């Protein structure tokens, strides 16, 4: 899972892409001018640049060695964020030039499941013996996140939970010890206040960005609520009974987020907590900077704490931080200590004429060999538990790197709320969060009422 801003709008992407583009723009947008675009290779779309595609050539070569009869072509599709990427894939589908396989993050999982992706059920059942090792090594919460109405649409390869990164210099300056696993929101406030008192005026104890992953959602989750209603779909027994017998009867056919929950009292309580944090000067306004700026600010020592996942380890190392310069802890506990995560995996498109070959690609990329080739550095958290080890993190990772996977094992952990209308939902959330947390306490009810109205409209789209 990449460190990306999650802002953008999918709504209307196909219509915009298919009307009003001149011929030169159309070729570039759909990839029709890319050499080999219409050959017989299995086309794999990834979010990134040509350099990103080149970095995955070892994966392609290893796959080709096992399947010399299946030529593969990686197609890098550039986008400012996941929503932009998904919009371009939708445009390619409308143009009749879709890839066979596409990397899809949690943000687009249900959109693809409902409109674009082929369910993997029959493939998984047929090749159960081959994929058993994968399921044995992957936490069931990650699998359930990619179930939709009883079917499995992706086998996730990486994920990131929203943990709390800590600046150890700021901790030492304020005389703060590493927090207990069940530290409370009051403990968090005490730490933030002590950090602020021990630093100069440019220092910010808590930095956060206004987005779906790592924004307001972690605070809602630890208060045992969310801005959308949450239900579980029926079905999925075929998978749980086969691969996770201890989970049979406990797991579901996937999450359903079908209504606004913005007027819930706990949502108001969570927003007020963050609003007060900003008002007291302990946390930034979410308008101040974004994810790309955050690495530089944290590595420069001007931030005390911030939500991030395993994807940050490589970036902080590249920015010059030593493992001792920072650490990572669980998000604090409120009514619960429920954590959010986002994940990603390959989806096979319904339009593909090479579904069997595409399934071979998915199987290889979820194998231990494939995932080791895909994730040689700590740029994300692999979904395979066995890969989250000393070899991956010991040189660059923080002292408590085990938390990256232990979050799944030790705490309630669920995906970010991402219904099929996720882009419109996220836009509604981002639009209203800013006013809610930067205004007065008296203004908060009206802000949440507007959020409720916007979410309801988004879910009807």
C-alpha positions as CSV (number, residue, x, y, z in Angstrom):
1,X,0.0,0.0,0.0
2,X,1.5,3.3,-1.1
3,X,1.7,6.5,0.9
4,X,-0.7,8.6,-1.1
5,X,-3.2,11.3,-0.6
6,X,-6.7,9.8,-0.9
7,X,-8.4,12.8,-2.3
8,X,-10.3,12.9,-5.6
9,X,-13.6,12.1,-7.2
10,X,-14.6,9.1,-9.2
11,X,-18.2,10.2,-9.8
12,X,-18.7,10.9,-13.4
13,X,-15.3,9.7,-14.4
14,X,-16.6,7.6,-17.3
15,X,-18.8,10.4,-18.7
16,X,-16.0,12.9,-18.5
17,X,-13.5,10.5,-20.1
18,X,-15.8,9.6,-23.0
19,X,-17.0,13.0,-24.0
20,X,-15.1,16.1,-25.2
21,X,-11.6,14.7,-25.5
22,X,-9.7,15.4,-28.6
23,X,-8.0,12.5,-30.4
24,X,-4.5,13.2,-29.0
25,X,-5.8,13.3,-25.5
26,X,-7.8,10.2,-25.9
27,X,-4.9,8.1,-27.0
28,X,-2.8,9.2,-24.1
29,X,-5.5,8.8,-21.5
30,X,-6.5,5.3,-22.6
31,X,-2.9,4.1,-23.3
32,X,-3.7,3.4,-26.9
33,X,-0.4,5.0,-27.9
34,X,1.7,2.7,-25.7
35,X,3.8,0.2,-27.6
36,X,2.3,-3.3,-27.3
37,X,-1.0,-2.0,-26.0
38,X,-3.0,-4.3,-28.2
39,X,-0.8,-7.4,-28.1
40,X,-1.7,-10.7,-26.6
41,X,0.1,-10.3,-23.3
42,X,-1.6,-10.4,-20.0
43,X,-2.0,-6.7,-19.1
44,X,-1.4,-5.8,-15.5
45,X,-2.3,-2.2,-14.5
46,X,-0.5,-0.6,-11.5
47,X,-0.7,2.8,-10.0
48,X,2.7,4.5,-10.7
49,X,5.2,5.5,-13.2
50,X,7.3,3.6,-15.8
51,X,10.0,3.5,-13.2
52,X,7.6,1.7,-10.8
53,X,6.8,-0.8,-13.5
54,X,10.5,-1.4,-14.1
55,X,11.1,-2.0,-10.4
56,X,8.6,-4.9,-10.7
57,X,10.4,-6.6,-13.6
58,X,12.0,-9.2,-11.2
59,X,8.4,-10.3,-10.3
60,X,7.5,-10.5,-14.0
61,X,10.6,-12.5,-14.8
62,X,10.0,-15.0,-12.0
63,X,6.4,-15.4,-13.1
64,X,7.5,-15.9,-16.7
65,X,10.0,-18.6,-15.7
66,X,7.1,-20.6,-14.2
67,X,4.7,-19.8,-16.9
68,X,6.6,-19.3,-20.2
69,X,3.3,-19.5,-22.1
70,X,1.9,-16.4,-20.4
71,X,3.5,-13.2,-21.6
72,X,3.0,-10.4,-19.2
73,X,3.0,-6.6,-19.7
74,X,3.0,-4.2,-16.8
75,X,1.1,-1.0,-17.5
76,X,1.9,1.9,-15.3
77,X,-1.1,4.3,-14.9
78,X,-0.1,7.6,-13.3
79,X,-2.6,9.2,-10.9
80,X,-2.5,11.7,-8.1
81,X,-4.2,9.2,-5.8
82,X,-6.2,6.0,-5.8
83,X,-9.4,7.7,-6.9
84,X,-7.6,9.3,-9.9
85,X,-6.2,5.9,-10.8
86,X,-9.6,4.2,-10.5
87,X,-11.1,6.9,-12.7
88,X,-8.6,6.2,-15.4
89,X,-9.3,2.5,-15.2
90,X,-13.0,3.2,-15.6
91,X,-12.2,5.3,-18.7
92,X,-10.1,2.5,-20.2
93,X,-13.0,0.1,-19.7
94,X,-15.4,2.6,-21.4
95,X,-12.9,2.9,-24.3
96,X,-12.7,-0.8,-24.8
97,X,-9.0,-1.0,-23.7
98,X,-9.2,-2.3,-20.2
99,X,-6.3,-4.2,-18.5
100,X,-6.8,-7.9,-17.5
101,X,-5.7,-7.4,-14.0
102,X,-5.6,-4.2,-11.8
103,X,-4.1,-3.3,-8.4
104,X,-7.0,-2.2,-6.3
105,X,-6.8,-0.7,-2.8
106,X,-9.5,-0.8,-0.1
107,X,-10.8,2.5,-1.4
108,X,-12.0,0.9,-4.6
109,X,-12.5,-2.7,-3.6
110,X,-16.3,-2.5,-3.4
111,X,-16.6,-0.3,-6.5
112,X,-14.7,-2.9,-8.5
113,X,-16.6,-5.8,-6.9
114,X,-19.9,-4.3,-7.8
115,X,-19.0,-3.1,-11.3
116,X,-15.7,-4.4,-12.7
117,X,-14.1,-7.4,-10.9
118,X,-14.5,-11.1,-11.4
119,X,-15.2,-13.1,-8.2
120,X,-12.4,-15.4,-7.2
121,X,-14.6,-18.0,-5.5
122,X,-14.4,-20.8,-8.1
123,X,-10.7,-20.4,-8.6
124,X,-10.0,-20.5,-4.9
125,X,-12.2,-23.5,-4.4
126,X,-10.6,-25.3,-7.4
127,X,-7.0,-24.6,-6.3
128,X,-7.6,-24.8,-2.5
129,X,-4.5,-26.9,-2.0
130,X,-2.2,-24.4,-3.7
131,X,-3.5,-21.4,-1.9
132,X,-3.8,-22.9,1.5
133,X,-0.4,-21.7,2.5
134,X,-1.4,-18.1,1.7
135,X,-4.5,-18.2,3.9
136,X,-2.5,-19.9,6.6
137,X,-0.1,-17.0,6.6
138,X,-2.7,-14.1,6.3
139,X,-4.9,-12.7,9.1
140,X,-8.6,-13.3,8.4
141,X,-9.5,-9.6,8.9
142,X,-7.6,-8.8,5.8
143,X,-9.5,-11.4,3.8
144,X,-12.9,-10.3,5.1
145,X,-12.1,-6.8,4.0
146,X,-12.1,-8.0,0.4
147,X,-15.3,-10.1,0.6
148,X,-18.3,-8.4,-0.9
149,X,-21.8,-9.9,-0.5
150,X,-20.4,-13.4,0.1
151,X,-17.8,-13.5,-2.6
152,X,-14.0,-12.9,-2.5
153,X,-12.7,-10.4,-5.1
154,X,-9.1,-10.0,-4.1
155,X,-6.4,-11.7,-2.1
156,X,-4.6,-8.8,-0.5
157,X,-0.8,-8.6,-0.7
158,X,-0.1,-5.6,1.6
159,X,-1.9,-3.5,4.2
160,X,-1.3,-0.6,6.7
161,X,-3.0,-0.1,10.0
162,X,-3.2,3.5,11.4
163,X,-0.7,3.3,14.3
164,X,0.8,6.2,16.2
165,X,4.3,7.3,15.2
166,X,6.3,9.0,18.0
167,X,9.3,11.3,17.8
168,X,11.7,10.0,20.4
169,X,13.6,13.3,20.6
170,X,10.4,15.0,21.6
171,X,9.6,12.3,24.1
172,X,13.0,12.6,25.7
173,X,12.9,16.3,25.8
174,X,9.5,16.1,27.7
175,X,10.6,13.2,29.9
176,X,8.0,10.9,28.4
177,X,8.2,7.1,28.4
178,X,7.0,4.8,25.7
179,X,3.2,4.5,26.2
180,X,1.5,1.3,27.5
181,X,-0.3,-0.8,24.9
182,X,-3.7,0.3,26.3
183,X,-2.8,4.0,26.9
184,X,-5.9,6.2,26.9
185,X,-7.0,9.3,25.1
186,X,-6.3,11.2,28.4
187,X,-2.8,9.7,28.3
188,X,-2.5,11.0,24.7
189,X,-3.5,14.5,25.8
190,X,-1.0,14.4,28.6
191,X,1.8,13.4,26.3
192,X,0.8,16.1,23.7
193,X,0.7,18.8,26.4
194,X,4.1,17.9,27.8
195,X,5.6,17.8,24.4
196,X,4.2,21.2,23.7
197,X,5.5,22.7,26.9
198,X,9.0,21.3,26.3
199,X,9.4,22.6,22.8
200,X,9.5,25.9,20.9
201,X,6.5,27.6,19.2
202,X,7.1,25.9,15.8
203,X,6.6,22.4,17.3
204,X,3.3,20.6,16.8
205,X,2.5,17.7,19.2
206,X,0.1,15.9,16.8
207,X,-0.1,16.2,13.0
208,X,-2.9,14.7,10.9
209,X,-4.2,15.1,7.4
210,X,-7.8,15.4,6.2
211,X,-8.4,12.2,4.3
212,X,-10.1,8.9,4.8
213,X,-7.1,6.9,5.9
214,X,-5.5,8.3,9.0
215,X,-7.8,11.4,9.3
216,X,-10.8,11.6,11.5
217,X,-11.6,7.8,11.2
218,X,-9.1,6.5,13.8
219,X,-10.7,8.7,16.4
220,X,-14.2,7.5,15.5
221,X,-13.1,3.9,15.5
222,X,-11.5,4.0,19.0
223,X,-14.7,5.6,20.2
224,X,-16.6,2.6,18.9
225,X,-18.4,4.5,16.1
226,X,-18.0,5.6,12.5
227,X,-19.4,8.2,10.2
228,X,-21.2,5.5,8.2
229,X,-23.4,2.7,9.4
230,X,-21.7,-0.6,9.4
231,X,-23.2,-4.0,8.8
232,X,-22.0,-7.4,7.7
233,X,-23.2,-9.3,4.6
234,X,-24.4,-12.9,4.8
235,X,-22.4,-15.6,3.1
236,X,-18.7,-16.5,2.8
237,X,-19.0,-19.7,4.8
238,X,-17.4,-21.6,1.9
239,X,-14.2,-19.7,2.5
240,X,-14.2,-19.6,6.3
241,X,-15.0,-23.3,6.7
242,X,-12.2,-24.2,4.2
243,X,-9.4,-22.0,5.2
244,X,-10.2,-20.5,8.7
245,X,-12.3,-23.2,10.5
246,X,-11.8,-21.5,13.8
247,X,-13.4,-18.4,12.3
248,X,-16.4,-20.1,10.8
249,X,-19.6,-18.6,12.2
250,X,-17.7,-15.5,13.4
251,X,-16.8,-14.0,10.0
252,X,-19.0,-12.6,7.3
253,X,-19.5,-12.2,3.6
254,X,-18.0,-8.7,3.8
255,X,-18.7,-5.2,5.1
256,X,-21.7,-3.1,4.1
257,X,-21.7,0.7,4.6
258,X,-25.1,1.8,3.3
259,X,-26.1,4.8,5.4
260,X,-24.8,8.0,7.1
261,X,-24.1,7.8,10.8
262,X,-22.9,11.4,11.1
263,X,-25.6,12.4,13.6
264,X,-24.6,9.7,16.1
265,X,-23.7,11.1,19.6
266,X,-20.4,9.4,19.6
267,X,-19.5,10.9,16.2
268,X,-20.1,14.3,17.7
269,X,-18.0,13.3,20.7
270,X,-15.1,12.2,18.6
271,X,-15.2,15.3,16.4
272,X,-15.3,17.5,19.5
273,X,-12.2,15.7,20.9
274,X,-10.3,16.5,17.7
275,X,-11.8,20.1,17.5
276,X,-10.6,20.7,21.1
277,X,-7.2,19.3,20.2
278,X,-6.8,21.8,17.3
279,X,-8.2,24.6,19.4
280,X,-5.7,24.0,22.2
281,X,-2.9,24.1,19.7
282,X,-2.0,20.4,20.4
283,X,-3.0,19.3,16.8
284,X,-2.7,20.9,13.4
285,X,-5.7,22.1,11.4
286,X,-6.1,19.4,8.7
287,X,-5.7,22.2,6.1
288,X,-2.0,22.5,6.9
289,X,-0.1,20.4,4.5
290,X,-0.6,16.9,3.3
291,X,0.9,13.4,3.3
292,X,3.9,14.2,1.1
293,X,4.9,17.1,3.3
294,X,4.5,15.1,6.4
295,X,7.6,12.9,6.0
296,X,9.9,15.9,5.8
297,X,8.3,17.6,8.8
298,X,8.4,14.5,11.0
299,X,12.0,13.7,10.0
300,X,12.9,17.4,10.8
301,X,11.7,17.0,14.3
302,X,8.8,19.5,14.2
303,X,6.1,16.9,14.8
304,X,5.7,14.8,18.0
305,X,3.1,12.3,16.9
306,X,1.2,11.3,13.8
307,X,-0.9,8.4,12.4
308,X,1.0,6.2,9.9
309,X,1.7,2.6,9.1
310,X,4.5,0.3,8.0
311,X,4.7,2.1,4.7
312,X,6.6,5.0,6.4
313,X,9.7,3.0,7.5
314,X,11.5,3.2,4.2
315,X,10.6,6.8,3.6
316,X,11.9,7.9,7.0
317,X,15.1,6.0,6.5
318,X,15.6,7.7,3.1
319,X,15.0,11.0,4.9
320,X,17.9,10.3,7.2
321,X,16.2,9.0,10.3
322,X,17.8,6.3,12.4
323,X,15.5,3.6,14.0
324,X,16.2,5.2,17.3
325,X,14.9,8.6,16.2
326,X,11.3,7.4,16.3
327,X,9.0,4.6,17.5
328,X,5.5,3.3,16.8
329,X,2.7,2.5,19.2
330,X,-1.0,1.5,19.1
331,X,-3.5,4.2,18.7
332,X,-4.8,5.1,22.1
333,X,-7.8,3.5,23.7
334,X,-11.2,5.2,24.2
335,X,-14.4,3.2,24.4
336,X,-12.6,0.6,22.3
337,X,-9.2,0.4,20.7
338,X,-10.5,-0.5,17.3
339,X,-8.0,0.2,14.6
340,X,-8.5,1.0,11.0
341,X,-6.5,-0.4,8.1
342,X,-6.3,-0.1,4.3
343,X,-5.0,-2.9,2.0
344,X,-4.5,-3.7,-1.6
345,X,-4.4,-6.7,-4.0
346,X,-4.9,-7.7,-7.6
347,X,-8.4,-7.8,-9.1
348,X,-9.2,-9.7,-12.3
349,X,-11.5,-7.7,-14.5
350,X,-14.8,-9.2,-15.8
351,X,-13.9,-8.0,-19.3
352,X,-10.7,-10.0,-19.4
353,X,-10.5,-12.7,-22.0
354,X,-7.5,-14.2,-20.1
355,X,-9.1,-14.9,-16.8
356,X,-7.3,-18.3,-16.3
357,X,-4.0,-16.7,-17.0
358,X,-4.9,-13.7,-14.8
359,X,-5.6,-16.2,-11.9
360,X,-2.1,-17.7,-12.4
361,X,-0.7,-14.2,-11.9
362,X,-2.8,-13.6,-8.8
363,X,-1.6,-17.0,-7.3
364,X,2.0,-16.2,-8.0
365,X,1.8,-12.7,-6.6
366,X,0.3,-14.0,-3.4
367,X,2.8,-16.8,-3.0
368,X,5.7,-16.4,-0.6
369,X,8.2,-16.1,-3.5
370,X,6.0,-13.5,-5.3
371,X,5.5,-11.4,-2.3
372,X,9.2,-11.5,-1.3
373,X,10.0,-10.2,-4.8
374,X,7.3,-7.5,-4.6
375,X,8.3,-6.2,-1.1
376,X,12.1,-6.4,-0.6
377,X,12.1,-3.2,1.5
378,X,9.9,-1.9,4.4
379,X,7.7,0.3,2.1
380,X,4.5,-1.3,3.3
381,X,3.3,-4.1,5.6
382,X,3.1,-7.5,3.8
383,X,-0.1,-9.4,4.5
384,X,1.9,-12.5,5.1
385,X,2.7,-12.7,8.8
386,X,5.9,-14.6,8.1
387,X,7.3,-11.7,6.1
388,X,6.9,-9.2,8.9
389,X,10.2,-10.2,10.6
390,X,13.6,-9.1,11.6
391,X,15.0,-9.4,8.1
392,X,12.5,-6.8,6.8
393,X,12.6,-4.3,9.7
394,X,15.7,-4.8,11.9
395,X,18.0,-2.3,10.0
396,X,15.5,0.5,9.3
397,X,12.4,-0.2,11.5
398,X,11.6,1.3,14.9
399,X,12.1,-0.7,18.1
400,X,8.4,-1.7,18.2
401,X,8.1,-2.7,14.6
402,X,6.2,-5.8,15.6
403,X,3.1,-3.6,16.2
404,X,2.6,-3.3,12.4
405,X,1.2,-6.9,12.3
406,X,0.4,-7.3,16.0
407,X,-2.4,-4.7,15.6
408,X,-4.3,-7.3,13.7
409,X,-3.6,-10.1,16.2
410,X,-4.1,-8.1,19.4
411,X,-6.8,-5.6,18.7
412,X,-10.1,-5.2,16.8
413,X,-9.1,-4.1,13.3
414,X,-11.4,-3.3,10.4
415,X,-11.0,-1.6,7.0
416,X,-11.7,2.0,6.4
417,X,-15.3,2.6,5.4
418,X,-15.3,2.3,1.6
419,X,-18.6,1.6,-0.1
420,X,-19.0,1.5,-3.9
421,X,-19.6,5.2,-3.8
422,X,-16.4,5.7,-1.8
423,X,-15.1,8.7,-3.9
424,X,-18.2,10.7,-3.4
425,X,-18.4,9.7,0.3
426,X,-14.8,10.7,0.9
427,X,-15.3,14.0,-0.8
428,X,-18.3,14.7,1.5
429,X,-16.2,13.7,4.5
430,X,-13.2,15.9,3.6
431,X,-15.4,18.8,2.7
432,X,-17.1,18.9,6.1
433,X,-14.3,17.8,8.5
434,X,-12.4,21.1,8.1
435,X,-15.3,23.3,9.2
436,X,-16.2,20.9,12.0
437,X,-12.8,20.8,13.7
438,X,-11.8,24.5,13.1
439,X,-15.0,26.1,14.2
440,X,-16.4,26.6,17.7
441,X,-18.1,23.9,19.8
442,X,-21.4,25.6,19.1
443,X,-21.0,25.3,15.4
444,X,-20.3,21.5,15.5
445,X,-23.9,20.2,15.4
446,X,-24.6,22.2,12.2
447,X,-21.4,21.0,10.6
448,X,-22.3,17.4,11.3
449,X,-25.8,17.9,10.0
450,X,-24.3,19.1,6.7
451,X,-22.0,16.1,6.7
452,X,-25.0,13.9,7.2
453,X,-26.9,15.5,4.3
454,X,-23.8,15.2,2.0
455,X,-23.2,11.6,2.9
456,X,-26.8,10.6,2.3
457,X,-26.7,12.2,-1.2
458,X,-23.3,10.5,-1.9
459,X,-24.7,7.1,-0.9
460,X,-27.6,7.5,-3.3
461,X,-25.4,8.3,-6.3
